[in-house]
Amino acid sequence: MNIFVKILLSSIAVIIASYLLPGVYVEDFITAIIIAVLISLLNVTIKPLLIILTIPITVLTLGLFLLVINGLIILLAGSIVPGFVVDSFWWALIFSLVLSLVNSLLADLSKDGQK
């Protein structure tokens, strides 16, 4: 049950982030659910491989290259899901930052109700 709540919160975060950013378009809530699941799967499978392959440049940039990897994951999700459009790499980078922020805010709000 916990994973369904996390996916639902991530879907809401995707909708909120796409509403805030003009360079990102999400067709409907079903598409947001698909995006949330796909980004989670990409973060579990492809992201660790990319991090290992880019260790030298990540160390050289003091970890800022991880933001580039997040943007690439968002662009990959945008190319896979038909109802999800990201205009450019910069919008994908900003979307990943806003998505992280909204996701953490929603997670904090959901934990307040459990206390």
TORKOL-4160 file (C-alpha; in steps of 0.2 Angstrom, whole numbers, padded with zeros to 4 digits, m for minus):
115
<pt num="1" X="0000" Y="0000" Z="0000"/>
<pt num="2" X="0014" Y="0012" Z="0004"/>
<pt num="3" X="0021" Y="0011" Z="m0014"/>
<pt num="4" X="0004" Y="0016" Z="m0021"/>
<pt num="5" X="0004" Y="0031" Z="m0010"/>
<pt num="6" X="0021" Y="0036" Z="m0015"/>
<pt num="7" X="0016" Y="0034" Z="m0034"/>
<pt num="8" X="0001" Y="0045" Z="m0031"/>
<pt num="9" X="0011" Y="0058" Z="m0022"/>
<pt num="10" X="0024" Y="0058" Z="m0036"/>
<pt num="11" X="0010" Y="0059" Z="m0049"/>
<pt num="12" X="0003" Y="0075" Z="m0040"/>
<pt num="13" X="0020" Y="0082" Z="m0040"/>
<pt num="14" X="0022" Y="0079" Z="m0058"/>
<pt num="15" X="0005" Y="0088" Z="m0062"/>
<pt num="16" X="0010" Y="0103" Z="m0050"/>
<pt num="17" X="0028" Y="0104" Z="m0058"/>
<pt num="18" X="0021" Y="0104" Z="m0076"/>
<pt num="19" X="0008" Y="0117" Z="m0071"/>
<pt num="20" X="0022" Y="0129" Z="m0064"/>
<pt num="21" X="0033" Y="0127" Z="m0079"/>
<pt num="22" X="0028" Y="0133" Z="m0096"/>
<pt num="23" X="0041" Y="0122" Z="m0105"/>
<pt num="24" X="0033" Y="0105" Z="m0098"/>
<pt num="25" X="0017" Y="0098" Z="m0104"/>
<pt num="26" X="0007" Y="0083" Z="m0096"/>
<pt num="27" X="m0009" Y="0078" Z="m0105"/>
<pt num="28" X="m0019" Y="0071" Z="m0090"/>
<pt num="29" X="m0017" Y="0063" Z="m0073"/>
<pt num="30" X="m0016" Y="0045" Z="m0080"/>
<pt num="31" X="0000" Y="0051" Z="m0090"/>
<pt num="32" X="0006" Y="0059" Z="m0074"/>
<pt num="33" X="0005" Y="0042" Z="m0065"/>
<pt num="34" X="0014" Y="0034" Z="m0080"/>
<pt num="35" X="0027" Y="0047" Z="m0079"/>
<pt num="36" X="0029" Y="0044" Z="m0060"/>
<pt num="37" X="0031" Y="0025" Z="m0062"/>
<pt num="38" X="0043" Y="0027" Z="m0077"/>
<pt num="39" X="0054" Y="0040" Z="m0069"/>
<pt num="40" X="0055" Y="0029" Z="m0053"/>
<pt num="41" X="0060" Y="0014" Z="m0064"/>
<pt num="42" X="0073" Y="0024" Z="m0074"/>
<pt num="43" X="0080" Y="0031" Z="m0057"/>
<pt num="44" X="0082" Y="0013" Z="m0051"/>
<pt num="45" X="0089" Y="0005" Z="m0067"/>
<pt num="46" X="0098" Y="0018" Z="m0078"/>
<pt num="47" X="0103" Y="0031" Z="m0066"/>
<pt num="48" X="0115" Y="0021" Z="m0056"/>
<pt num="49" X="0124" Y="0015" Z="m0072"/>
<pt num="50" X="0125" Y="0033" Z="m0078"/>
<pt num="51" X="0132" Y="0039" Z="m0061"/>
<pt num="52" X="0146" Y="0025" Z="m0062"/>
<pt num="53" X="0151" Y="0029" Z="m0080"/>
<pt num="54" X="0152" Y="0048" Z="m0076"/>
<pt num="55" X="0161" Y="0047" Z="m0059"/>
<pt num="56" X="0176" Y="0057" Z="m0065"/>
<pt num="57" X="0166" Y="0072" Z="m0072"/>
<pt num="58" X="0155" Y="0071" Z="m0056"/>
<pt num="59" X="0170" Y="0073" Z="m0045"/>
<pt num="60" X="0177" Y="0086" Z="m0056"/>
<pt num="61" X="0161" Y="0096" Z="m0055"/>
<pt num="62" X="0158" Y="0093" Z="m0036"/>
<pt num="63" X="0143" Y="0083" Z="m0039"/>
<pt num="64" X="0134" Y="0096" Z="m0050"/>
<pt num="65" X="0134" Y="0084" Z="m0065"/>
<pt num="66" X="0121" Y="0073" Z="m0056"/>
<pt num="67" X="0109" Y="0087" Z="m0061"/>
<pt num="68" X="0113" Y="0084" Z="m0079"/>
<pt num="69" X="0109" Y="0066" Z="m0076"/>
<pt num="70" X="0093" Y="0070" Z="m0069"/>
<pt num="71" X="0089" Y="0081" Z="m0084"/>
<pt num="72" X="0093" Y="0067" Z="m0096"/>
<pt num="73" X="0082" Y="0055" Z="m0086"/>
<pt num="74" X="0067" Y="0067" Z="m0088"/>
<pt num="75" X="0071" Y="0069" Z="m0107"/>
<pt num="76" X="0071" Y="0050" Z="m0109"/>
<pt num="77" X="0055" Y="0049" Z="m0100"/>
<pt num="78" X="0048" Y="0063" Z="m0111"/>
<pt num="79" X="0053" Y="0053" Z="m0127"/>
<pt num="80" X="0045" Y="0037" Z="m0121"/>
<pt num="81" X="0028" Y="0043" Z="m0114"/>
<pt num="82" X="0017" Y="0051" Z="m0128"/>
<pt num="83" X="0007" Y="0063" Z="m0117"/>
<pt num="84" X="0023" Y="0071" Z="m0109"/>
<pt num="85" X="0032" Y="0084" Z="m0118"/>
<pt num="86" X="0048" Y="0093" Z="m0112"/>
<pt num="87" X="0053" Y="0107" Z="m0124"/>
<pt num="88" X="0072" Y="0107" Z="m0120"/>
<pt num="89" X="0086" Y="0101" Z="m0109"/>
<pt num="90" X="0085" Y="0116" Z="m0098"/>
<pt num="91" X="0066" Y="0114" Z="m0095"/>
<pt num="92" X="0070" Y="0096" Z="m0090"/>
<pt num="93" X="0083" Y="0101" Z="m0078"/>
<pt num="94" X="0072" Y="0114" Z="m0070"/>
<pt num="95" X="0057" Y="0101" Z="m0070"/>
<pt num="96" X="0068" Y="0089" Z="m0061"/>
<pt num="97" X="0073" Y="0102" Z="m0048"/>
<pt num="98" X="0055" Y="0108" Z="m0045"/>
<pt num="99" X="0049" Y="0089" Z="m0045"/>
<pt num="100" X="0061" Y="0085" Z="m0031"/>
<pt num="101" X="0055" Y="0100" Z="m0021"/>
<pt num="102" X="0037" Y="0097" Z="m0023"/>
<pt num="103" X="0039" Y="0078" Z="m0020"/>
<pt num="104" X="0048" Y="0082" Z="m0004"/>
<pt num="105" X="0035" Y="0095" Z="0002"/>
<pt num="106" X="0021" Y="0082" Z="m0002"/>
<pt num="107" X="0030" Y="0068" Z="0007"/>
<pt num="108" X="0032" Y="0080" Z="0023"/>
<pt num="109" X="0014" Y="0084" Z="0022"/>
<pt num="110" X="0009" Y="0066" Z="0021"/>
<pt num="111" X="0020" Y="0062" Z="0036"/>
<pt num="112" X="0012" Y="0075" Z="0047"/>
<pt num="113" X="m0005" Y="0067" Z="0045"/>
<pt num="114" X="0003" Y="0050" Z="0051"/>
<pt num="115" X="0009" Y="0057" Z="0068"/>
